[in-house]
């Protein structure tokens, strides 16, 4: 986790009381590597043959630290208290990297401390240091398969640098070589494609002949990181690693350190905080920024250097109890439902430092078979009125297990009410499902989260805090003052089967009472419905009406109206009898009428037309002329008319026109 150190940097550390030279004779040889030794400072970064590979070919996802973990990796001899090993082994595997020679010592120390040995595994390999966060493997999903990404480690420590390859063999998974100079302590990601690093990743990569553009491209291609937020280092320290001052707590939550205003670095911390407070998270709204106060200076307060391990947050404690308690409370506020545990380490040799603590010395291993809820189009803010809100999500069972179809749900609460559920059904797109939130009023506040499970009994929800901290949106007002009618007119014609359907929907902001439904002035049409009048139509509710036409009295059929009287007033739906009013069409007549629609003069173009008659939609003859090709229709009202044409052989033809 260390930047190439200069002599100035060494003097700076001496000023902080870290008199390494005086301790050299007491420290074991491997511990001399805490900072770069004089020998290391004169060595190039690339001390082994880095193998660059093509990037993954599948959709790449780099899970966040708060996602399900199957294990955590550490190095022995320990850089952490053995009590922390015991705590971590309560929840998952602890994979200890140790030489075969020292494995028995590790086992003995763990057993003496009460560590659950059934959750302990060993990987025999040499290491130069215990900062496995920096040199350990980066785990990704390549499509739905686990894989490792290796990079150029920015320390000339060949044994450390070889460790990703050892883990690729240990898990028997593919490893990709990403040619970027990087370390794990300077990388945090949200699991949805956003990532954050201090700008040392650019300066150190450029020094190795890798351009800034290539860094961004490779972070996208190998890790799926885009956007990649590369920031200043507010600490202004030798390490320039993001985990010394910031941490993702959720895809939309970020924890940032804050120093007193009197501290010379205060403007830099605030610049970074302002950046994230005005930058959108992966869900489309600005990050929720949580601030943890640190005193600055030499007082130990490494609170962002914590480890999220499944439903626990393990927070390194500093040297001031007041600041410690404040840090724990911020985590509890930001991560409801998680157990937040302070971890003390007062060891003389490897106690916590502001630039090196719990996170630096551990690294989680994602659950290769995790169940994942990928609800990307989060609904937030004020939504325009609609009768239902669609919630779309992908459900991914990396284990290959079948989804539990009855457990794919949207949980939602309206205006603080009890949570209810909406089942989600497949959309036809890969892994994608949709459910609908209904039953709200205008100005309602809706809280929701998405839940799923698979047949391996893994389950997950988004947000991970569920109803303790769900997604939230409100419904806006709308201008609907009438019932929505579909269709807006009922049409019967010669092809009709005698029944048409009308849907009535209440898209207004309040309940509507339907008092009556009737057909005006015509016994040839009637309606049927399966509800009793008066009927109260709830907000967003729809009902159907069947309109029947009696073709047995075809000669009496004409246009009519359906009347719907409700608490909003009367609404009319036209009923149109669109037929030839009993006149047979004869294809022997070839004729053209234009213009259609017509305003003033209708032109009849055809051979041997001797008579033209115009009828209303009700079958009444309005105009009748003989041996004329132009007919004045200015006196007609706007609407639909029928034109009957007769030729000199007695053939007839009926056509429709519209007067406007």
HELIX and SHEET records of a PDB file:
HELIX    1   1 UNK A    7  UNK A   15  1                                   9    
HELIX    2   2 UNK A   20  UNK A   23  1                                   4    
HELIX    3   3 UNK A   29  UNK A   33  5                                   5    
HELIX    4   4 UNK A   38  UNK A   41  1                                   4    
HELIX    5   5 UNK A   82  UNK A   88  1                                   7    
HELIX    6   6 UNK A  103  UNK A  112  1                                  10    
HELIX    7   7 UNK A  117  UNK A  119  5                                   3    
HELIX    8   8 UNK A  132  UNK A  135  1                                   4    
HELIX    9   9 UNK A  158  UNK A  161  1                                   4    
HELIX   10  10 UNK A  163  UNK A  171  1                                   9    
HELIX   11  11 UNK A  184  UNK A  186  5                                   3    
HELIX   12  12 UNK A  200  UNK A  207  1                                   8    
HELIX   13  13 UNK A  212  UNK A  223  1                                  12    
HELIX   14  14 UNK A  242  UNK A  244  5                                   3    
HELIX   15  15 UNK A  266  UNK A  277  1                                  12    
HELIX   16  16 UNK A  321  UNK A  334  1                                  14    
HELIX   17  17 UNK A  359  UNK A  361  5                                   3    
HELIX   18  18 UNK A  405  UNK A  407  5                                   3    
HELIX   19  19 UNK A  466  UNK A  468  5                                   3    
HELIX   20  20 UNK A  551  UNK A  556  5                                   6    
SHEET    1   A 4 UNK A  60  UNK A  61  0                                        
SHEET    2   A 4 UNK A 138  UNK A 142 -1                                        
SHEET    3   A 4 UNK A 145  UNK A 153 -1                                        
SHEET    4   A 4 UNK A 174  UNK A 182  1                                        
SHEET    1   B 4 UNK A 120  UNK A 124  0                                        
SHEET    2   B 4 UNK A  93  UNK A  98  1                                        
SHEET    3   B 4 UNK A  69  UNK A  75  1                                        
SHEET    4   B 4 UNK A 363  UNK A 366 -1                                        
SHEET    1   C 3 UNK A 188  UNK A 189  0                                        
SHEET    2   C 3 UNK A 195  UNK A 198 -1                                        
SHEET    3   C 3 UNK A 228  UNK A 231  1                                        
SHEET    1   D 3 UNK A 246  UNK A 250  0                                        
SHEET    2   D 3 UNK A 253  UNK A 258 -1                                        
SHEET    3   D 3 UNK A 288  UNK A 293  1                                        
SHEET    1   E 3 UNK A 307  UNK A 309  0                                        
SHEET    2   E 3 UNK A 312  UNK A 316 -1                                        
SHEET    3   E 3 UNK A 339  UNK A 343  1                                        
SHEET    1   F 4 UNK A 371  UNK A 374  0                                        
SHEET    2   F 4 UNK A 389  UNK A 397 -1                                        
SHEET    3   F 4 UNK A 432  UNK A 437 -1                                        
SHEET    4   F 4 UNK A 425  UNK A 426 -1                                        
SHEET    1   G 5 UNK A 381  UNK A 383  0                                        
SHEET    2   G 5 UNK A 471  UNK A 475  1                                        
SHEET    3   G 5 UNK A 445  UNK A 453 -1                                        
SHEET    4   G 5 UNK A 409  UNK A 414 -1                                        
SHEET    5   G 5 UNK A 420  UNK A 423 -1                                        
SHEET    1   H 4 UNK A 381  UNK A 383  0                                        
SHEET    2   H 4 UNK A 471  UNK A 475  1                                        
SHEET    3   H 4 UNK A 445  UNK A 453 -1                                        
SHEET    4   H 4 UNK A 459  UNK A 462 -1                                        
SHEET    1   I 4 UNK A 484  UNK A 486  0                                        
SHEET    2   I 4 UNK A 499  UNK A 505 -1                                        
SHEET    3   I 4 UNK A 542  UNK A 549 -1                                        
SHEET    4   I 4 UNK A 525  UNK A 528 -1                                        
SHEET    1   J 5 UNK A 489  UNK A 493  0                                        
SHEET    2   J 5 UNK A 569  UNK A 578  1                                        
SHEET    3   J 5 UNK A 560  UNK A 566 -1                                        
SHEET    4   J 5 UNK A 512  UNK A 520 -1                                        
SHEET    5   J 5 UNK A 535  UNK A 537 -1                                        
SHEET    1   K 3 UNK A 591  UNK A 594  0                                        
SHEET    2   K 3 UNK A 601  UNK A 606 -1                                        
SHEET    3   K 3 UNK A 630  UNK A 632 -1                                        
SHEET    1   L 4 UNK A 621  UNK A 626  0                                        
SHEET    2   L 4 UNK A 609  UNK A 616 -1                                        
SHEET    3   L 4 UNK A 639  UNK A 647 -1                                        
SHEET    4   L 4 UNK A 652  UNK A 659 -1                                        
END                                                                             
